[in-house]
Each structure stands twice: as structure tokens, then as C-alpha cells.
């Protein structure tokens, strides 16, 4: 398994465990626009303070949050 991709793959490789996909939850509703859903999920995740192994440099999460918000507002005006 290539563990260079994400914290999740590193974690799975270290503990030799599998993800219980039935216990996962969707952070944004299904919709016709996949890109819009992914951006909403990213905004929700960035706003969540209770995340394990979150590694952000100081100020990086607020930059990402502002970027996601700008993309969402542009998509809503385009509809």
C-alpha cells in the first residue's frame, strides 16, 4: 500500500486495520454537482475542531477556508 498519499493510509498501514465504511457519515448531502459537494465537505471539515492528527501550519486552515468559501459563492452565482 502506498502510504505517501495521506494520513489515513499511513494510519491503516501502521495498525493493519480496515475502515468500517458502514460507520462513516456524509458531511454534505448528495447532489448533482459533485464539485460543489466536495467543497462543502471541505468547508465543514475545516470548521471542525475535533479532528485527529490535524497538521496545519499556523494560518493555513484559514486560507483554505477562505478559498473554499470564495469557490462556493462563485458556483452559487453561476447557477
N, CA, C and O atoms as a GROMACS GRO file, in nm:
protein
  316
    1UNK      N    1   0.085  -0.119   0.000
    1UNK     CA    2   0.000   0.000   0.000
    1UNK      C    3   0.089   0.124   0.000
    1UNK      O    4   0.184   0.134   0.078
    2UNK      N    5   0.058   0.218  -0.088
    2UNK     CA    6   0.132   0.344  -0.094
    2UNK      C    7   0.086   0.433   0.021
    2UNK      O    8  -0.028   0.480   0.022
    3UNK      N    9   0.173   0.455   0.118
    3UNK     CA   10   0.135   0.534   0.236
    3UNK      C   11   0.177   0.679   0.226
    3UNK      O   12   0.165   0.753   0.324
    4UNK      N   13   0.226   0.721   0.112
    4UNK     CA   14   0.270   0.859   0.096
    4UNK      C   15   0.152   0.953   0.072
    4UNK      O   16   0.168   1.075   0.084
    5UNK      N   17   0.034   0.901   0.038
    5UNK     CA   18  -0.078   0.983  -0.004
    5UNK      C   19  -0.149   1.060   0.105
    5UNK      O   20  -0.186   1.175   0.084
    6UNK      N   21  -0.169   0.998   0.222
    6UNK     CA   22  -0.249   1.066   0.322
    6UNK      C   23  -0.222   1.010   0.461
    6UNK      O   24  -0.160   0.904   0.477
    7UNK      N   25  -0.270   1.082   0.560
    7UNK     CA   26  -0.260   1.037   0.699
    7UNK      C   27  -0.339   0.909   0.718
    7UNK      O   28  -0.299   0.822   0.795
    8UNK      N   29  -0.452   0.898   0.649
    8UNK     CA   30  -0.538   0.781   0.664
    8UNK      C   31  -0.467   0.655   0.617
    8UNK      O   32  -0.472   0.553   0.685
    9UNK      N   33  -0.402   0.660   0.502
    9UNK     CA   34  -0.333   0.541   0.452
    9UNK      C   35  -0.214   0.505   0.542
    9UNK      O   36  -0.186   0.387   0.561
   10UNK      N   37  -0.146   0.605   0.597
   10UNK     CA   38  -0.037   0.577   0.691
   10UNK      C   39  -0.091   0.508   0.815
   10UNK      O   40  -0.032   0.412   0.864
   11UNK      N   41  -0.204   0.557   0.866
   11UNK     CA   42  -0.265   0.500   0.986
   11UNK      C   43  -0.306   0.355   0.962
   11UNK      O   44  -0.280   0.268   1.045
   12UNK      N   45  -0.370   0.328   0.849
   12UNK     CA   46  -0.415   0.193   0.817
   12UNK      C   47  -0.295   0.099   0.806
   12UNK      O   48  -0.299  -0.013   0.856
   13UNK      N   49  -0.188   0.144   0.742
   13UNK     CA   50  -0.069   0.061   0.725
   13UNK      C   51  -0.002   0.032   0.860
   13UNK      O   52   0.050  -0.078   0.880
   14UNK      N   53  -0.003   0.128   0.950
   14UNK     CA   54   0.064   0.110   1.079
   14UNK      C   55  -0.011   0.014   1.170
   14UNK      O   56   0.051  -0.070   1.236
   15UNK      N   57  -0.143   0.024   1.174
   15UNK     CA   58  -0.218  -0.061   1.266
   15UNK      C   59  -0.277  -0.184   1.198
   15UNK      O   60  -0.340  -0.267   1.264
   16UNK      N   61  -0.256  -0.196   1.068
   16UNK     CA   62  -0.306  -0.309   0.989
   16UNK      C   63  -0.455  -0.331   1.016
   16UNK      O   64  -0.498  -0.441   1.051
   17UNK      N   65  -0.531  -0.227   1.000
   17UNK     CA   66  -0.674  -0.229   1.024
   17UNK      C   67  -0.746  -0.186   0.898
   17UNK      O   68  -0.684  -0.136   0.804
   18UNK      N   69  -0.878  -0.204   0.896
   18UNK     CA   70  -0.958  -0.161   0.782
   18UNK      C   71  -1.060  -0.058   0.827
   18UNK      O   72  -1.095  -0.051   0.945
   19UNK      N   73  -1.108   0.021   0.732
   19UNK     CA   74  -1.210   0.122   0.761
   19UNK      C   75  -1.346   0.055   0.765
   19UNK      O   76  -1.380  -0.024   0.676
   20UNK      N   77  -1.424   0.086   0.866
   20UNK     CA   78  -1.562   0.039   0.873
   20UNK      C   79  -1.648   0.140   0.798
   20UNK      O   80  -1.696   0.237   0.857
   21UNK      N   81  -1.667   0.117   0.669
   21UNK     CA   82  -1.738   0.214   0.585
   21UNK      C   83  -1.882   0.233   0.627
   21UNK      O   84  -1.941   0.338   0.600
   22UNK      N   85  -1.942   0.133   0.692
   22UNK     CA   86  -2.081   0.146   0.736
   22UNK      C   87  -2.094   0.245   0.853
   22UNK      O   88  -2.202   0.298   0.878
   23UNK      N   89  -1.984   0.270   0.923
   23UNK     CA   90  -1.987   0.362   1.037
   23UNK      C   91  -1.948   0.504   0.997
   23UNK      O   92  -1.944   0.593   1.082
   24UNK      N   93  -1.921   0.527   0.870
   24UNK     CA   94  -1.884   0.662   0.825
   24UNK      C   95  -2.008   0.745   0.802
   24UNK      O   96  -2.118   0.692   0.789
   25UNK      N   97  -1.991   0.876   0.796
   25UNK     CA   98  -2.105   0.965   0.772
   25UNK      C   99  -2.071   1.064   0.661
   25UNK      O  100  -1.955   1.101   0.643
   26UNK      N  101  -2.172   1.104   0.589
   26UNK     CA  102  -2.156   1.204   0.483
   26UNK      C  103  -2.167   1.341   0.547
   26UNK      O  104  -2.259   1.367   0.624
   27UNK      N  105  -2.074   1.427   0.514
   27UNK     CA  106  -2.071   1.561   0.573
   27UNK      C  107  -2.148   1.663   0.491
   27UNK      O  108  -2.174   1.774   0.538
   28UNK      N  109  -2.186   1.627   0.369
   28UNK     CA  110  -2.266   1.715   0.283
   28UNK      C  111  -2.362   1.625   0.205
   28UNK      O  112  -2.328   1.511   0.176
   29UNK      N  113  -2.480   1.675   0.170
   29UNK     CA  114  -2.579   1.591   0.100
   29UNK      C  115  -2.535   1.557  -0.042
   29UNK      O  116  -2.457   1.628  -0.105
   30UNK      N  117  -2.589   1.443  -0.091
   30UNK     CA  118  -2.569   1.409  -0.231
   30UNK      C  119  -2.630   1.519  -0.316
   30UNK      O  120  -2.724   1.586  -0.273
   31UNK      N  121  -2.580   1.537  -0.433
   31UNK     CA  122  -2.635   1.637  -0.523
   31UNK      C  123  -2.588   1.612  -0.664
   31UNK      O  124  -2.505   1.523  -0.688
   32UNK      N  125  -2.639   1.688  -0.757
   32UNK     CA  126  -2.599   1.674  -0.896
   32UNK      C  127  -2.458   1.727  -0.919
   32UNK      O  128  -2.389   1.680  -1.010
   33UNK      N  129  -2.416   1.822  -0.839
   33UNK     CA  130  -2.286   1.885  -0.858
   33UNK      C  131  -2.184   1.828  -0.758
   33UNK      O  132  -2.180   1.869  -0.642
   34UNK      N  133  -2.103   1.734  -0.805
   34UNK     CA  134  -2.004   1.669  -0.719
   34UNK      C  135  -1.901   1.768  -0.667
   34UNK      O  136  -1.861   1.761  -0.551
   35UNK      N  137  -1.857   1.858  -0.753
   35UNK     CA  138  -1.756   1.957  -0.712
   35UNK      C  139  -1.807   2.044  -0.597
   35UNK      O  140  -1.735   2.071  -0.502
   36UNK      N  141  -1.932   2.087  -0.608
   36UNK     CA  142  -1.991   2.170  -0.505
   36UNK      C  143  -2.002   2.093  -0.372
   36UNK      O  144  -1.978   2.150  -0.265
   37UNK      N  145  -2.037   1.963  -0.379
   37UNK     CA  146  -2.045   1.882  -0.258
   37UNK      C  147  -1.908   1.867  -0.192
   37UNK      O  148  -1.897   1.877  -0.070
   38UNK      N  149  -1.805   1.844  -0.273
   38UNK     CA  150  -1.670   1.829  -0.218
   38UNK      C  151  -1.623   1.957  -0.150
   38UNK      O  152  -1.557   1.952  -0.046
   39UNK      N  153  -1.655   2.070  -0.209
   39UNK     CA  154  -1.617   2.198  -0.148
   39UNK      C  155  -1.691   2.219  -0.016
   39UNK      O  156  -1.632   2.265   0.081
   40UNK      N  157  -1.821   2.185  -0.014
   40UNK     CA  158  -1.898   2.198   0.111
   40UNK      C  159  -1.842   2.106   0.219
   40UNK      O  160  -1.834   2.144   0.336
   41UNK      N  161  -1.804   1.982   0.180
   41UNK     CA  162  -1.743   1.891   0.276
   41UNK      C  163  -1.611   1.947   0.329
   41UNK      O  164  -1.583   1.938   0.449
   42UNK      N  165  -1.531   2.005   0.241
   42UNK     CA  166  -1.403   2.063   0.282
   42UNK      C  167  -1.424   2.178   0.381
   42UNK      O  168  -1.352   2.190   0.479
   43UNK      N  169  -1.524   2.261   0.354
   43UNK     CA  170  -1.555   2.372   0.445
   43UNK      C  171  -1.598   2.319   0.581
   43UNK      O  172  -1.556   2.370   0.684
   44UNK      N  173  -1.681   2.215   0.580
   44UNK     CA  174  -1.728   2.155   0.704
   44UNK      C  175  -1.611   2.096   0.783
   44UNK      O  176  -1.604   2.113   0.905
   45UNK      N  177  -1.521   2.027   0.714
   45UNK     CA  178  -1.405   1.966   0.780
   45UNK      C  179  -1.312   2.074   0.836
   45UNK      O  180  -1.262   2.060   0.947
   46UNK      N  181  -1.288   2.180   0.760
   46UNK     CA  182  -1.201   2.288   0.807
   46UNK      C  183  -1.257   2.357   0.930
   46UNK      O  184  -1.182   2.405   1.014
   47UNK      N  185  -1.390   2.362   0.941
   47UNK     CA  186  -1.453   2.425   1.056
   47UNK      C  187  -1.460   2.336   1.178
   47UNK      O  188  -1.488   2.384   1.288
   48UNK      N  189  -1.434   2.206   1.161
   48UNK     CA  190  -1.441   2.111   1.271
   48UNK      C  191  -1.314   2.119   1.355
   48UNK      O  192  -1.204   2.109   1.301
   49UNK      N  193  -1.328   2.136   1.484
   49UNK     CA  194  -1.211   2.150   1.572
   49UNK      C  195  -1.167   2.016   1.632
   49UNK      O  196  -1.057   2.007   1.686
   50UNK      N  197  -1.250   1.913   1.623
   50UNK     CA  198  -1.221   1.786   1.688
   50UNK      C  199  -1.173   1.683   1.586
   50UNK      O  200  -1.241   1.583   1.562
   51UNK      N  201  -1.057   1.706   1.526
   51UNK     CA  202  -1.002   1.615   1.427
   51UNK      C  203  -0.873   1.554   1.479
   51UNK      O  204  -0.792   1.621   1.543
   52UNK      N  205  -0.854   1.425   1.450
   52UNK     CA  206  -0.731   1.358   1.491
   52UNK      C  207  -0.620   1.389   1.392
   52UNK      O  208  -0.644   1.398   1.272
   53UNK      N  209  -0.500   1.404   1.443
   53UNK     CA  210  -0.379   1.418   1.360
   53UNK      C  211  -0.388   1.531   1.258
   53UNK      O  212  -0.339   1.517   1.146
   54UNK      N  213  -0.450   1.640   1.295
   54UNK     CA  214  -0.462   1.752   1.202
   54UNK      C  215  -0.333   1.831   1.203
   54UNK      O  216  -0.293   1.884   1.306
   55UNK      N  217  -0.267   1.838   1.088
   55UNK     CA  218  -0.136   1.903   1.080
   55UNK      C  219  -0.143   2.024   0.987
   55UNK      O  220  -0.124   2.011   0.866
   56UNK      N  221  -0.172   2.139   1.044
   56UNK     CA  222  -0.173   2.262   0.965
   56UNK      C  223  -0.069   2.358   1.021
   56UNK      O  224  -0.050   2.368   1.142
   57UNK      N  225  -0.005   2.427   0.931
   57UNK     CA  226   0.082   2.534   0.977
   57UNK      C  227  -0.007   2.649   1.022
   57UNK      O  228  -0.123   2.658   0.982
   58UNK      N  229   0.046   2.735   1.103
   58UNK     CA  230  -0.033   2.846   1.155
   58UNK      C  231  -0.086   2.932   1.041
   58UNK      O  232  -0.010   2.978   0.956
   59UNK      N  233  -0.218   2.954   1.040
   59UNK     CA  234  -0.281   3.037   0.938
   59UNK      C  235  -0.321   2.963   0.812
   59UNK      O  236  -0.395   3.018   0.731
   60UNK      N  237  -0.274   2.842   0.794
   60UNK     CA  238  -0.304   2.769   0.670
   60UNK      C  239  -0.451   2.732   0.660
   60UNK      O  240  -0.510   2.740   0.552
   61UNK      N  241  -0.512   2.690   0.772
   61UNK     CA  242  -0.652   2.649   0.765
   61UNK      C  243  -0.744   2.766   0.732
   61UNK      O  244  -0.844   2.747   0.663
   62UNK      N  245  -0.714   2.885   0.779
   62UNK     CA  246  -0.799   3.000   0.748
   62UNK      C  247  -0.786   3.038   0.600
   62UNK      O  248  -0.884   3.083   0.540
   63UNK      N  249  -0.667   3.022   0.542
   63UNK     CA  250  -0.651   3.047   0.399
   63UNK      C  251  -0.732   2.947   0.317
   63UNK      O  252  -0.798   2.986   0.220
   64UNK      N  253  -0.728   2.820   0.356
   64UNK     CA  254  -0.806   2.718   0.286
   64UNK      C  255  -0.955   2.745   0.300
   64UNK      O  256  -1.031   2.730   0.204
   65UNK      N  257  -0.998   2.784   0.419
   65UNK     CA  258  -1.138   2.812   0.444
   65UNK      C  259  -1.186   2.928   0.356
   65UNK      O  260  -1.294   2.920   0.297
   66UNK      N  261  -1.108   3.033   0.348
   66UNK     CA  262  -1.144   3.149   0.265
   66UNK      C  263  -1.150   3.110   0.118
   66UNK      O  264  -1.238   3.156   0.045
   67UNK      N  265  -1.057   3.027   0.073
   67UNK     CA  266  -1.056   2.982  -0.066
   67UNK      C  267  -1.182   2.901  -0.097
   67UNK      O  268  -1.246   2.923  -0.200
   68UNK      N  269  -1.218   2.808  -0.009
   68UNK     CA  270  -1.337   2.726  -0.031
   68UNK      C  271  -1.463   2.811  -0.033
   68UNK      O  272  -1.552   2.790  -0.115
   69UNK      N  273  -1.471   2.908   0.057
   69UNK     CA  274  -1.587   2.997   0.059
   69UNK      C  275  -1.598   3.077  -0.071
   69UNK      O  276  -1.708   3.096  -0.122
   70UNK      N  277  -1.486   3.124  -0.123
   70UNK     CA  278  -1.489   3.201  -0.247
   70UNK      C  279  -1.536   3.114  -0.363
   70UNK      O  280  -1.609   3.162  -0.450
   71UNK      N  281  -1.494   2.988  -0.366
   71UNK     CA  282  -1.537   2.896  -0.473
   71UNK      C  283  -1.686   2.868  -0.463
   71UNK      O  284  -1.754   2.862  -0.565
   72UNK      N  285  -1.737   2.849  -0.342
   72UNK     CA  286  -1.878   2.820  -0.322
   72UNK      C  287  -1.964   2.938  -0.367
   72UNK      O  288  -2.065   2.918  -0.435
   73UNK      N  289  -1.926   3.059  -0.332
   73UNK     CA  290  -2.006   3.175  -0.371
   73UNK      C  291  -2.004   3.195  -0.522
   73UNK      O  292  -2.104   3.238  -0.579
   74UNK      N  293  -1.893   3.165  -0.588
   74UNK     CA  294  -1.886   3.176  -0.734
   74UNK      C  295  -1.978   3.075  -0.800
   74UNK      O  296  -2.042   3.106  -0.900
   75UNK      N  297  -1.984   2.953  -0.746
   75UNK     CA  298  -2.070   2.850  -0.804
   75UNK      C  299  -2.218   2.883  -0.784
   75UNK      O  300  -2.299   2.859  -0.874
   76UNK      N  301  -2.252   2.939  -0.668
   76UNK     CA  302  -2.392   2.972  -0.642
   76UNK      C  303  -2.440   3.085  -0.732
   76UNK      O  304  -2.556   3.085  -0.772
   77UNK      N  305  -2.354   3.179  -0.765
   77UNK     CA  306  -2.395   3.288  -0.854
   77UNK      C  307  -2.403   3.240  -0.998
   77UNK      O  308  -2.474   3.299  -1.079
   78UNK      N  309  -2.331   3.132  -1.032
   78UNK     CA  310  -2.334   3.079  -1.168
   78UNK      C  311  -2.460   2.997  -1.195
   78UNK      O  312  -2.497   2.977  -1.310
   79UNK      N  313  -2.527   2.950  -1.090
   79UNK     CA  314  -2.646   2.866  -1.108
   79UNK      C  315  -2.768   2.944  -1.146
   79UNK      O  316  -2.875   2.886  -1.165
   0.00000   0.00000   0.00000
